Amino acid sequence: MDLRREGGGVRDVLPVPPGRPGGARRWALPAAPLTLALLAATGCESTREAGPQPVPGPSGAVARVCDEPAAGPVKAPAGAVTVSPAVAGDLAAKTRSSPPRTTFWLAPGRHTLTRDRYAQVVPKEGNRYLGAPGAVLDGGEINQYAFGGPARDVTIRHLTVEHFVAPHNEGVVNHDSADGWVIEHSTIQHNSGAGLMAGDRQQVRATCLRGNGQYGMNAYKAGGGISGLVVEGNEIVGNNADDWERRRPGCGCSGGVKFWAVDGADVRGNRVHDNRGPGLWADTNNNDFRIEDNVLEANDGAALIYETSYNAVIRRNMIRRNNWVEGRRHAERGDSFPFATVYVSESGGEPRVRARTDHIEIHHNVLENNWSGITLWENADRFCNSPANTSSGACTLLVRDVDRCVQPGIATAPLRSDCRWKTQRVDIHHNRFVLDTSVVDCSVSCGRMALLANYGTYPDWSPYQGERVAEAITLEQGNRWRDNVYVGPWTFVAHDASRTLDVGQWRGGPYRQDVGSVFRPRGGGPA
């Protein structure tokens, strides 16, 4: 979680108005080609003779798996152990009595565990769990966990897992973050906590993560990081149903998926929509992400937060109608911060951290009718060993040892630089930003791009006081917008929250942003 300024606690979620997540609702979404048709029909007035090329949307099919799940095998595969729904605890008992690498076929019906809240299935290495059409594992609002334990390379396919009551920050499936799990063509829904945890090399494909109390998936592993994570072709919808940011204001503990210390993730072809809070949130020492070909839509908060992390490619995503709830609420409170749809907070490209890129590159995305655009932010008071670092106990990947970031060493090279998570080397290009204020129902507080920091004041031994960080993020750290297309009444914020710029000021000295971009002030209602 990020403190934008001393005092913090600004990420509380608002009351959910009618038609937003919570209660009975329909999850059907308009198809991506609607946006592509809009783009094809929209002309561009340019300050150049030739502008950027048209922006494509997601390159492949985007998941709609909650209402159309793939059916499992109607008969037990050869050699599989059949599990009966008529016997409570049959799945857990047969797992205990069978050797590793056994395949289990859950017959149609509602399977249960025994009435002990700690009862769960503890797989052995290489076990496979296949659900027949209509097979459901139901926690009955009694059991905390469905599948746990340390076994590696477990597979779960074609199974619905629901009504488990995992505690806050814990998960129902792969509770202990074991490595190498594959979850495919399944539905994990209406559980407390996180529907799913993650381990190394985990693959989550074509799965519905719906209506879970805290996260659809919590990619967190106690005592270590996660590598080689694949999240592909899933529908992630209506999560944070228990509204944790309201229950614990400022906790930074909600959304569709939360990633913690993940080194290497491919997040592609997912439909992430209607979650309370953010859709996707990478928080604290994540690295080497590719977030591509997703539809991120109608999340109450940001579509994507990339925070205190490194090196990412964000491309070919369709991003629309996000942050209406949180953005409007903060505007109504008079908060001048540019709440973003894509929020890059203390994150940047770092060549010394090994990855498939040494930048954060945001390109060929469509952002349509969100509350605002992209904010690049760096909190001057947040660094390794600062009391304002809400990722308490964590240091940067360049230092790791919190105890090194102290005076007098932190005041000089290399620690002066390496003790900070920096928003640097961010390249934003060939995107299309569309804003119709009559659709979003907003005025001057929306439709902003931002590149800024706060005035450093805290703690009193900080070497980053004053405007040093604001000057660095704005002018010295290689952050740039270029070759984008803007439709509608966009404004820009640079250096600090008090500097709101028009297009000419944004493109002029000293900022010189959006070289080669085109602007058309059309498609917006009264601003």
Summary of the structure (lengths in Angstrom):
residues: 527
radius of gyration: 23.4
end to end distance: 31.6
largest distance: 73.3
contacts: 2019
relative contact order: 0.11
helix: 11%
strand: 29%
